């Protein structure tokens, strides 16, 4: 059904997150999935702006990094900005086929954060780097074969989803033989969300580690603080998408096939290998984190994302986080007791030190 701002023939409570109907009026005391309000509130509690993070010391410290460390800083920043640019547009398109108005509001909030993150990378690079270095960060990363191959792996299926959504949104204006069927739409959303989870939970979180590793050496603390703010947001977004994927499977159990399960596992396993290829390039001659340590972490992330989406671990040797310092230096606060984050899952790291009045920690 085509989008309508208001449908007076329907109840305020939606009949489904996808392929459903509602009036378009948000009544949060009468919604199909009450967790949408919890997620909405949790997202709002995290609002911040980039200029609250001071980077003066980082300007000097960046010049003290060796050549390879500076290169890693620039390329990782550019890579993260690339991902956030994709995220902004993906959320726009997915929202166009969400039929529960309370969930459209959740994704509207997520999109506002993705815009903030893009702005934050601009703030980071404009403050710490000179003009030539910033151009390198945003342009040269697009020429690195390992990065291009890694990102193309998810861009292609995300674009495939968008092409189906374009056609579906035109269903009222084309002949029957050209209409997108409900089954085709559901399958496209499923594959799109699986691949977006790779972007959100695997590639984003992997990129953040470089900045945590620098902070562990007591360098570029301001940059890491900004990255940790972004990371906390992306952690929440991954929870939202994991929840949305579970709802999709709940509403359409016909998607719960062996073929779709194997598709998901295969996509994640290949994505992990592509991430490992990238990190062997970007961490070459950098000793602030070992390749083995990063490999373990990226496998742990894959397990965690799949778990968060209602699936099982695919890397049994990395079901738990081994490098606890990643949580320590990747949180918005430093634990005061033993220096180790108390929660195992980074997707549920608390945000104590940076909290607006009335904000509450959120667990799914």
Order of alpha helices (4+ residues) and beta strands (2+ residues): alpha-alpha-alpha-alpha-alpha-alpha-alpha-alpha-alpha-alpha-alpha-alpha
